[in-house]
Amino acid sequence: MAGDQRELTNYRGDLEPGEDYEGLLFADAEFGEATAGNCHFLECAFRNVSFGGGRLRKTRFTDVTMRDSRFVATDLAETGWQDTVLSGCALAGVQAFSAALRRVTFRDGKLDSPSRTDGHQRGLLPARCGPGARPRLRSARGVTGVRS
C-alpha cells in the first residue's frame, strides 16, 4: 500500500466480528469497547482512530497504514500484522500475546506496557519512536527481532 495510490472508500459505522474490510478509510472514529475479533483489514487506512478497550482478538491487518491512532487497553491477542505502518500511534496497556508481526514499522509513536509473549516478529522496525529518535518499549516481554 505504501506506493499504491488506490482510492479508499470512507467507512462509517460500527465494526462487526468476522468481517472482511478491504480498501477502506477509517477516519476520526472512536471504537470504544468494540467487539470485532476475527476480522481482516486489507489495504485499509486508519487516521485519528481510537480504540478504547474492546476485543480485536485474531484480527489480521494486511497492507494497512495507521496514523495518529490509539489503542488503549485493547485485546490484540493472536492478531496478525503484515506490511503495516503505524505513524504517530500509541499502544498502551494492550494485550498482544501470540501476535505475529511481519514487516511492521512504528514511527513517532509510543508502545507502553504491551503484553507480548509467544509472538513472532520479523522486520519489526521502530523508527523515531519516543524521545531522542529511540524506540520506547516499556515492559515488552518477549519482543525479539527489533531493529532501529
N, C-alpha and C positions, 0 to 999 in steps of 0.2 A: 504494500500500500504506500510505502514511502515515496516511490517515484510515480505512482499511479495517480492520474488526475480524474478518477472516477467521481462523478457527481453523486453525493449521498442524499438520501431521502430523509427529511426530518421525521423524527419519531415522537409521538405524544401518546401518553397513556401509561399504564402500569406494565410491569414485567410479569410474565407468566412462566411457571415451571415447564421445563421440557421443550421450550420453543427454540426455533432457529431464527436468528436475526441477522440479515445479510444486507450490506450496503446502506446502513442506517446511520444517521447523525443523532446522537442523544445530547441535547444542549440545554443548559440552565435548568436541570431537573434535579429533584430530590426523590430518592428511592429509600425512604426510611422504613426499616423493618420489612423490606421486600423479601418475599419467598419465591425465589426464581432459580432453584437448582436445576442441574442437568440441561442448561441452555447452551447454545453455541452462538457466539458473536463472531461473524466472519466479515472482514473488510468493513468494520464499523469505526466510528469515531465518537469519543466522549469528550465534551467540552463543558467545564464548570458543572460537573455532576457530583452529587453527594449520595453516598450510601451510608446510612447511619444504622448500624445493626443489620439484621436481616441475614438471609441464607442464600448464598450463591454456590453452595457445595456442588462439586462435579461439573461446574460450568467451564466451557472452553472459550478462550479468547485467541483467535487466529487472525493475524494480519490486522491488528487493532491499534489505533492511536488514542491516547488519553492525555488531555491537557487540563491542568488546574482542577483536578477532580480529587475527591476524598473518599476513603474507605475507613470508617471508624467502627471498631468492634463488630466487624462483618465476618461471617463464616465463609472463608475462601478455601476450605479444606478440599483436597483432592481435585483442585482446579488445574486446568492446562493452559499454559501461556506460551504462544509461539509467534515469533516475528512481531512482537508488541513493543511499543514505545510509550513510556509514561513520563510526561514532562510537567514539572511543577505540581506533581501529585503527592498526596500524603496518605500513607497507610499506617494507622495507629491501632494497636491492640487487635489486629486481625488474627483469625485462626487460619493458618495457611499450611498446616501439616499435610504431607503427602502431595504437595503441589508439584507439578512438573513445569519447569521454566526452560525454554529453548529460544535463544536469540532474543532476549528481553533486555531492553535498555531503560534505565531510570536516569532522568535528567532533572537537575534543580529541584529535587523532591526530598521527601522525608519518609524513612521507614522506621517506625518507632514500636518496639516490642512486638514484632511479628512472632507468632508461634510457628517455627519451621523445623519440623523433624521428619525424617523419612522421605524428604523430597528429592527431586532430581533437577539439577540446574546445569545447563550448557549454554555458554555465551551470555551469562548474566553480566551486564555492563552498567555499573553505576557511573554516571558521568555528571560531574559538577553537582553532586548531592550534598547539601549542607555547607557549613562554613569552610572557607579555605579550599574549595574545589575538592573536598574529600568526602567519600560516602559516609553517611551517618547510619550505621546499622547498630541498633541497640537490642541486646538480648536476642539476637538472631541465631538461635541454636540450630546447628546442622546445616548452615549455609556454607556451600562449597563452590568452587569454581568462579569466585568473584574476581573480576579484573577491573582495574581503573586506569 
